[in-house]
Structure formats: structure tokens, C-alpha cells
Amino acid sequence: MAPKNADEDAAPLLSADAIRKMKVGDLRSALEGRGLDSKGLKAELTARLIAAMGGQVRERREEMEKKRLRMLNQKIAKSKSNACPFSFNHSLTLHSPHLETKPN
């Protein structure tokens, strides 16, 4: 069976430890819920579900990274639009009467 794409978001992410502790019936249900083959021994089912979870975690991390980059780019664009309209291309010097030397 090919994995479902539309329903993957509805299936919860499971840790490898949680998957290893699952009973065979639960493993089969989790695999079927993701549109994956649910036939085989517990070791095969466990490996298949862990592999599926790894793929989902990678996809979600990539989605989160893309979202983070979009937000960062929007923040940069907003800060550029709110930038000071004056250009300071010259060096600023500090002038303080306390630092001036008085002729003796």
C-alpha cells in the first residue's frame, strides 16, 4: 500500500520508544491509519512504523524551517520599511563640553 498524504497530518507522531512498547494490534492499527502495509511480525511492523515516523518528523521539521524562514524574511522586510528615512553615511563624532580642553 502507498502512504496516504492527506491523512498523515491527522495521525499523531510517536516516539521510537513508544512504538517499541506497542502491542501488535496497535502497531497494525497505526500502520493502517497511515495507509501502510500492516502485515508481518512485530519486528517488521515496528521498523515500518518507526521509518514512517522518521519521514513525518523530517517533513514537519522542513515545514517548520520554511515557516521560520518566511517569518524571518517578513520581519526583515518590515524592519526595512520602518527604517529611518535619513541616511547616515558620514561618521558621527561626540562633542561634549566636558571633554574640551580649555586654554590656560
DOZAFI-588794 format. One line per field, with one value per residue (C-alpha): x, z, y. Coordinates in Angstrom, 1 decimal. Layout:
N
u: c(X | ...) $
w: c(Z | ...) $
v: c(Y | ...) $
//
This chain:
104
u: c(0.0 | 1.2 | 1.3 | -1.6 | -0.6 | -3.7 | -4.3 | -0.8 | -1.3 | -4.2 | -2.1 | -0.1 | 3.7 | 5.0 | 8.4 | 10.5 | 10.3 | 6.5 | 6.4 | 8.6 | 6.2 | 3.1 | 1.2 | 1.0 | -2.7 | -1.9 | 1.0 | -1.2 | -3.9 | -1.3 | 0.2 | -3.3 | -4.2 | -1.2 | -2.0 | 1.0 | 1.2 | 0.2 | 1.2 | 4.3 | 5.9 | 6.1 | 9.8 | 8.8 | 5.8 | 7.8 | 10.6 | 8.0 | 6.2 | 9.5 | 10.6 | 7.2 | 7.5 | 11.1 | 9.8 | 7.0 | 9.3 | 11.7 | 8.8 | 7.5 | 10.9 | 11.3 | 7.9 | 8.8 | 12.1 | 10.4 | 7.8 | 10.6 | 12.5 | 9.3 | 8.6 | 12.2 | 12.1 | 8.8 | 10.4 | 13.4 | 11.2 | 9.1 | 12.2 | 13.5 | 10.2 | 10.2 | 13.9 | 14.9 | 14.5 | 17.7 | 21.0 | 24.0 | 26.9 | 29.2 | 30.9 | 29.4 | 31.6 | 30.9 | 31.0 | 30.9 | 31.9 | 33.3 | 35.8 | 37.0 | 40.3 | 40.3 | 43.2 | 45.2) $
w: c(0.0 | -0.7 | 2.2 | 2.5 | 2.1 | 3.1 | 6.3 | 7.6 | 9.5 | 11.4 | 12.6 | 15.8 | 15.8 | 18.0 | 19.6 | 18.7 | 22.4 | 22.3 | 19.1 | 20.5 | 23.5 | 21.4 | 21.0 | 17.6 | 17.2 | 18.0 | 15.5 | 12.8 | 13.5 | 13.5 | 10.2 | 8.6 | 9.8 | 7.8 | 4.7 | 5.2 | 5.0 | 8.3 | 7.6 | 9.2 | 12.5 | 15.4 | 14.5 | 10.9 | 11.9 | 14.5 | 11.9 | 9.3 | 11.7 | 13.1 | 9.5 | 8.7 | 11.8 | 10.8 | 7.5 | 9.1 | 11.5 | 8.7 | 6.7 | 9.7 | 10.5 | 7.0 | 7.1 | 10.4 | 9.0 | 5.9 | 8.1 | 10.3 | 7.3 | 5.9 | 9.2 | 9.4 | 5.9 | 6.7 | 9.8 | 7.8 | 5.1 | 7.8 | 9.6 | 6.2 | 5.5 | 9.0 | 8.7 | 9.4 | 6.2 | 6.9 | 5.6 | 7.9 | 5.6 | 7.5 | 10.8 | 13.9 | 16.4 | 20.0 | 21.1 | 24.8 | 26.6 | 29.4 | 27.1 | 25.7 | 26.9 | 28.0 | 27.1 | 30.2) $
v: c(0.0 | 3.5 | 6.0 | 8.5 | 12.1 | 13.9 | 11.9 | 11.9 | 15.2 | 13.7 | 10.8 | 11.6 | 11.4 | 8.7 | 8.3 | 5.2 | 4.1 | 4.4 | 2.4 | -0.4 | -0.7 | -1.0 | -4.3 | -5.9 | -4.9 | -1.3 | -1.4 | -2.7 | 0.0 | 2.7 | 1.5 | 1.1 | 4.6 | 5.9 | 3.8 | 1.5 | -2.3 | -3.9 | -7.4 | -9.1 | -9.9 | -7.4 | -6.5 | -5.7 | -3.7 | -1.8 | -1.0 | 0.1 | 2.4 | 3.9 | 4.5 | 6.2 | 8.4 | 9.4 | 10.5 | 12.5 | 14.1 | 15.2 | 16.6 | 18.5 | 19.9 | 21.0 | 22.7 | 24.4 | 25.6 | 27.0 | 28.8 | 30.2 | 31.5 | 33.1 | 34.8 | 36.0 | 37.4 | 39.2 | 40.6 | 41.8 | 43.3 | 45.1 | 46.5 | 47.8 | 49.5 | 51.1 | 52.2 | 55.7 | 57.9 | 59.7 | 58.4 | 58.4 | 57.8 | 60.1 | 59.3 | 60.7 | 62.5 | 63.0 | 66.7 | 67.3 | 70.5 | 68.4 | 66.8 | 70.0 | 71.4 | 75.0 | 77.2 | 78.2) $
//
